[in-house]
Amino acid sequence: MSNPILISLKIYLEQFCCDFFSKRQIDTIFSGGGFTRDESINLEYKRDLINQYYKSVDWESPIIIPKLNQVIETILYSIHFSDDTKNNFRKALSEIGFKFAKFYYP
């Protein structure tokens, strides 16, 4: 993977999900985004689960963009996050280079 925005986004999403979600929630978020799991990776920690999803994707293919968008949208619509947490999430993604539509603020 050579795109610096995707590399940073991948790292940030992994850290955010590990910090804020359970394995079950991570599974729901990524499978709902259209990711499949590469179950050849041992599943012991949350990070392992995310890596199962990440390994199953061709990061050079444009198909990854809608999948990542769905993951981000699901996170932003999480009802258990405060507005501050959602705003900090948006800000961090914007600093990485992710662009939000002006009307899109759940």
C-alpha positions as CSV (number, residue, x, y, z in Angstrom):
1,M,0.0,0.0,0.0
2,S,1.6,3.3,-1.1
3,N,-1.2,5.9,-0.5
4,P,-0.1,7.8,2.7
5,I,-3.7,8.9,3.5
6,L,-4.9,5.2,3.4
7,I,-2.0,4.1,5.5
8,S,-2.7,6.8,8.1
9,L,-6.4,6.1,8.0
10,K,-5.9,2.4,8.4
11,I,-3.7,3.0,11.5
12,Y,-6.0,5.5,13.0
13,L,-9.2,3.4,12.5
14,E,-7.5,0.4,14.1
15,Q,-6.4,2.4,17.2
16,F,-9.8,4.1,17.5
17,C,-11.7,0.9,17.2
18,C,-9.4,-0.9,19.7
19,D,-9.9,2.0,22.2
20,F,-13.7,2.4,21.9
21,F,-15.3,-0.8,20.8
22,S,-15.6,-4.5,21.8
23,K,-14.6,-7.3,19.5
24,R,-18.3,-7.9,18.8
25,Q,-18.8,-4.2,17.9
26,I,-15.7,-4.2,15.7
27,D,-17.0,-7.3,13.9
28,T,-20.3,-5.6,13.3
29,I,-18.7,-2.4,12.1
30,F,-16.3,-4.0,9.6
31,S,-18.6,-6.7,8.3
32,G,-21.3,-4.0,7.8
33,G,-18.8,-2.0,5.8
34,G,-18.4,-4.9,3.4
35,F,-15.2,-6.3,4.7
36,T,-14.7,-10.0,5.0
37,R,-12.3,-11.7,7.5
38,D,-9.1,-13.6,6.7
39,E,-9.5,-16.2,9.4
40,S,-6.0,-17.5,9.0
41,I,-4.9,-14.9,11.5
42,N,-5.1,-16.0,15.1
43,L,-7.9,-14.1,16.9
44,E,-6.9,-13.2,20.4
45,Y,-7.0,-9.4,20.6
46,K,-9.2,-6.7,19.1
47,R,-6.2,-5.7,16.9
48,D,-6.1,-9.3,15.5
49,L,-9.8,-9.0,14.5
50,I,-9.2,-5.8,12.7
51,N,-6.1,-7.3,11.0
52,Q,-8.3,-10.2,9.8
53,Y,-10.5,-7.6,8.0
54,Y,-7.5,-5.5,6.7
55,K,-5.7,-8.5,5.3
56,S,-8.7,-9.6,3.3
57,V,-8.7,-6.3,1.3
58,D,-6.7,-5.2,-1.7
59,W,-5.6,-1.8,-0.5
60,E,-4.6,-0.7,-4.0
61,S,-8.1,-1.2,-5.3
62,P,-10.6,1.6,-5.4
63,I,-13.2,-0.8,-3.9
64,I,-11.6,0.0,-0.5
65,I,-13.0,3.5,-0.5
66,P,-16.7,2.8,-0.1
67,K,-15.9,0.1,2.5
68,L,-13.9,2.6,4.6
69,N,-16.6,5.2,4.1
70,Q,-19.2,2.8,5.5
71,V,-17.0,2.0,8.5
72,I,-16.5,5.7,9.2
73,E,-20.2,6.4,8.8
74,T,-21.1,3.6,11.2
75,I,-18.7,5.0,13.8
76,L,-20.1,8.5,13.4
77,Y,-23.6,7.2,13.9
78,S,-22.7,5.3,17.0
79,I,-25.2,6.6,19.6
80,H,-22.9,5.9,22.6
81,F,-20.4,8.6,21.5
82,S,-20.7,12.2,22.7
83,D,-20.7,15.0,20.1
84,D,-17.1,15.9,21.4
85,T,-15.9,12.3,20.6
86,K,-17.5,12.4,17.1
87,N,-16.0,15.9,16.5
88,N,-12.6,14.7,17.6
89,F,-12.9,11.7,15.3
90,R,-13.8,13.9,12.4
91,K,-11.0,16.3,13.2
92,A,-8.4,13.5,13.3
93,L,-9.6,12.1,10.0
94,S,-9.6,15.5,8.4
95,E,-6.0,16.0,9.6
96,I,-5.1,12.7,7.9
97,G,-6.6,14.0,4.7
98,F,-10.1,12.5,4.7
99,K,-12.6,14.8,3.2
100,F,-16.2,15.2,4.6
101,A,-19.0,16.6,2.6
102,K,-20.2,19.9,4.1
103,F,-23.7,18.6,4.7
104,Y,-22.5,15.3,6.3
105,Y,-22.5,15.7,10.1
106,P,-24.3,13.0,12.0
